[in-house]
Amino acid sequence: MIKVSVLYPNGANNKFDMDYYLTKHIPMVKQKLGSACKEVAVDHGIAGGAQDVPAPYLAMAHLTFDSLEAFQKAFGPHAEAIMTDVPNYTNSQPTVQISQIKG
């Protein structure tokens, strides 16, 4: 099982429309990825590790797939549509990490 994490860094002028993300973007992603995507979780950053420190990330999305190949096969044909929607909800440049779930 793998997890694809999309992290949206916080910054002085970075904005993130969580309502759009949850009601438009994530449903579109789920529809395009279909049954290959086993689960989606969205985190909304609210604070950093110390008092009065802002969250390092505005938001994070975690999508699980059976394998890297399953993700690539599902995402590849829809990559352009998914990526061109990003400016509709944020000006933050997302970082993607693919991890193997161990526990």
C-alpha positions as CSV (number, residue, x, y, z in Angstrom):
1,M,0.0,0.0,0.0
2,I,1.3,3.5,-0.8
3,K,0.3,7.0,0.3
4,V,0.5,10.0,-2.0
5,S,0.8,13.1,0.2
6,V,0.3,16.6,-1.3
7,L,1.6,19.3,1.0
8,Y,0.7,23.0,0.6
9,P,3.4,25.1,2.3
10,N,2.4,28.1,4.4
11,G,4.0,31.4,3.7
12,A,3.5,35.1,4.2
13,N,1.3,35.6,1.1
14,N,0.0,32.1,0.6
15,K,-3.7,31.6,0.5
16,F,-5.8,28.4,0.5
17,D,-9.6,28.1,-0.1
18,M,-10.5,25.1,2.0
19,D,-14.2,25.2,1.0
20,Y,-13.3,25.0,-2.7
21,Y,-10.8,22.3,-2.0
22,L,-13.3,20.1,-0.1
23,T,-16.4,20.7,-2.3
24,K,-14.9,20.9,-5.8
25,H,-11.2,19.8,-6.1
26,I,-11.2,16.6,-3.9
27,P,-14.5,15.3,-5.4
28,M,-13.1,15.9,-8.9
29,V,-9.9,14.1,-8.0
30,K,-11.8,11.1,-6.5
31,Q,-14.0,10.9,-9.6
32,K,-11.1,10.9,-11.9
33,L,-8.9,8.4,-9.9
34,G,-11.9,6.1,-9.5
35,S,-11.6,2.8,-7.5
36,A,-7.8,2.9,-7.7
37,C,-7.9,5.5,-4.9
38,K,-8.7,3.6,-1.7
39,E,-8.9,6.5,0.7
40,V,-8.5,10.3,0.9
41,A,-7.8,12.3,4.0
42,V,-7.4,16.1,4.2
43,D,-5.6,17.9,7.0
44,H,-6.1,21.7,7.6
45,G,-3.0,23.2,9.3
46,I,-3.8,25.2,12.3
47,A,-0.6,25.6,14.3
48,G,3.1,24.7,14.4
49,G,4.8,22.7,17.2
50,A,5.4,25.7,19.5
51,Q,3.1,28.3,20.9
52,D,2.3,31.1,18.5
53,V,4.1,29.4,15.6
54,P,2.0,29.1,12.4
55,A,1.4,25.7,10.8
56,P,4.2,24.9,8.3
57,Y,1.5,23.7,5.8
58,L,-1.8,25.3,5.0
59,A,-3.2,21.9,4.1
60,M,-2.2,18.3,3.3
61,A,-4.0,15.7,1.3
62,H,-3.2,12.0,1.7
63,L,-4.4,9.5,-0.9
64,T,-3.9,5.7,-0.6
65,F,-3.4,3.2,-3.4
66,D,-2.6,-0.5,-3.6
67,S,0.7,0.3,-5.4
68,L,2.8,2.9,-7.1
69,E,1.7,1.4,-10.5
70,A,-2.0,1.7,-9.6
71,F,-1.5,5.4,-8.7
72,Q,0.5,6.1,-11.9
73,K,-2.1,4.4,-14.1
74,A,-5.0,6.2,-12.4
75,F,-3.3,9.7,-12.2
76,G,-1.5,9.8,-15.5
77,P,-4.5,10.3,-17.9
78,H,-5.9,13.0,-15.5
79,A,-2.8,14.8,-14.4
80,E,-3.3,17.9,-16.5
81,A,-7.0,18.4,-15.4
82,I,-6.1,17.9,-11.7
83,M,-3.0,20.2,-11.8
84,T,-4.7,23.0,-13.8
85,D,-7.3,23.2,-11.0
86,V,-4.7,24.1,-8.3
87,P,-4.8,27.9,-9.0
88,N,-8.5,27.9,-8.2
89,Y,-7.9,27.2,-4.5
90,T,-4.3,28.2,-3.7
91,N,-1.3,30.2,-4.7
92,S,1.0,27.8,-2.7
93,Q,3.2,25.6,-4.7
94,P,2.4,22.0,-3.6
95,T,5.0,19.4,-2.8
96,V,4.2,15.7,-3.4
97,Q,5.7,12.8,-1.6
98,I,4.9,9.1,-2.3
99,S,5.5,6.8,0.6
100,Q,5.2,3.1,1.3
101,I,2.9,2.5,4.3
102,K,4.6,0.3,6.8
103,G,2.3,0.2,9.8
